[in-house]
Amino acid sequence: MSQHVPQNAAASGDADAIASANLASNEERPTKPAMLRGFRRCCPNCGRGQLFDGYLKVNKTCAVCGQELYHHRADDGPAYLTILIVGHLMAPLIHIVFTQFRPDPWVMATGFTIFCVALSLYLLPRLKGVVVAIQWARRMHGFGAPA
């Protein structure tokens, strides 16, 4: 799978020219690298630009490569995935802590509440980045090739 990048752009390493050539291409976009870039909260196209402007607001375009990002339709997917992951991690941990250590209920509730909120706040923007990256890689919701 080769990219159709103009020789002068590849030689100079010009990110804008390389990204423009990549956008015009109808080649398959690899999903796994895009997901990893999204998890790092970076542009799924180039991996260098910031995906978010703030905590969860997706930039309209990537400042490095110019990829349009406003097409995304993440909606409730990242929140659902965050609840799913945090819940599946917390349930066995609560059981193990309770059966092994028998802490006071207020200590256990306080500790797990703080851990649950912190983990949720950490995961939510990263999972939103993954969802946006999957949509970009699969050319969903307007991320497709120009007509």
C-alpha positions in Angstrom: 0.0 0.0 0.0 1.8 3.1 -1.2 0.8 6.7 -0.7 0.4 9.0 -3.7 2.6 11.8 -2.4 4.2 14.3 -4.7 8.0 13.8 -4.8 8.7 17.4 -3.9 6.5 17.1 -0.8 8.0 13.8 0.3 11.5 15.1 -0.1 10.9 18.3 1.9 8.8 16.5 4.5 6.0 19.2 4.1 3.2 17.9 6.4 0.5 19.9 4.5 1.4 18.5 1.1 1.7 15.0 2.5 -1.7 15.3 4.3 -3.3 16.8 1.2 -2.1 13.9 -0.9 -3.3 11.4 1.7 -6.8 13.1 1.8 -7.1 12.9 -2.0 -6.2 9.3 -1.9 -8.9 6.6 -2.0 -6.6 4.1 -0.4 -7.6 2.2 2.7 -7.0 4.1 6.0 -5.4 1.8 8.6 -7.8 1.6 11.6 -5.4 0.5 14.4 -2.9 3.3 14.0 -5.8 5.8 13.8 -7.3 4.4 17.0 -3.9 4.7 18.8 -3.6 8.3 17.6 -7.2 9.0 18.7 -6.4 7.5 22.2 -3.4 9.8 22.4 -5.9 12.7 21.5 -4.1 13.4 18.3 -5.3 13.8 14.7 -6.1 10.4 13.2 -4.6 11.5 9.9 -1.2 12.8 10.9 -0.9 12.0 14.6 0.7 15.3 15.3 -2.1 17.8 15.6 -4.4 18.1 18.6 -7.8 16.4 18.2 -9.5 18.4 20.9 -9.9 22.1 21.7 -10.5 21.8 25.4 -11.7 18.7 27.3 -14.1 17.1 24.8 -14.7 19.7 22.0 -13.2 18.3 18.7 -11.3 20.8 16.6 -12.9 21.7 13.3 -9.7 21.0 11.4 -6.2 19.7 12.3 -3.7 22.5 12.7 -0.9 20.4 11.3 -2.3 18.6 8.3 -5.6 20.4 7.7 -7.8 17.3 8.0 -11.4 18.3 8.6 -12.6 16.8 11.8 -16.0 18.4 12.2 -17.8 15.4 10.5 -17.5 13.2 13.6 -20.7 11.8 15.2 -19.3 10.5 18.5 -22.6 11.2 20.4 -23.0 8.9 23.4 -20.6 6.2 22.3 -17.6 7.4 24.3 -19.7 7.8 27.5 -21.2 4.3 27.1 -17.7 2.8 26.6 -16.3 4.7 29.6 -19.1 3.4 31.8 -18.7 -0.1 30.4 -14.9 -0.2 31.1 -15.0 1.5 34.5 -17.9 -0.7 35.6 -16.1 -3.9 34.6 -13.0 -2.8 36.4 -14.7 -1.6 39.5 -17.0 -4.6 40.1 -14.3 -7.2 40.7 -12.1 -4.6 42.6 -14.9 -3.8 45.0 -15.5 -7.5 45.5 -11.8 -8.3 46.1 -11.3 -5.3 48.5 -14.4 -6.1 50.5 -13.7 -9.8 50.9 -10.0 -9.5 51.6 -9.8 -6.4 53.7 -13.3 -5.6 55.1 -12.9 -1.8 55.2 -15.5 0.4 56.8 -18.3 1.2 54.3 -17.6 4.9 54.3 -13.8 4.3 53.6 -14.6 1.9 50.8 -17.3 4.2 49.3 -15.0 7.2 49.4 -12.1 5.4 47.9 -13.9 3.8 45.1 -15.9 7.0 44.3 -12.7 8.9 43.9 -11.1 6.1 41.8 -14.2 5.8 39.7 -14.5 9.5 38.9 -10.8 9.9 38.2 -10.7 6.9 35.9 -13.9 8.1 34.1 -12.4 11.6 33.6 -9.2 10.0 32.3 -10.9 7.6 29.8 -13.7 9.8 28.4 -11.6 12.1 26.1 -9.4 9.2 25.0 -12.3 7.0 24.1 -13.9 9.9 22.2 -10.7 10.2 20.3 -10.8 6.5 19.5 -14.5 6.8 18.3 -13.6 9.8 16.1 -10.5 7.9 14.7 -12.6 4.8 13.8 -15.1 7.0 12.0 -12.2 8.7 10.1 -10.5 5.4 9.2 -13.8 3.8 8.0 -14.8 7.0 6.1 -18.0 7.4 8.1 -20.2 10.5 8.5 -18.5 12.7 5.8 -14.9 11.6 6.4 -15.1 9.9 3.0 -13.1 10.8 -0.1 -14.2 14.0 -1.8 -16.7 13.5 -4.6 
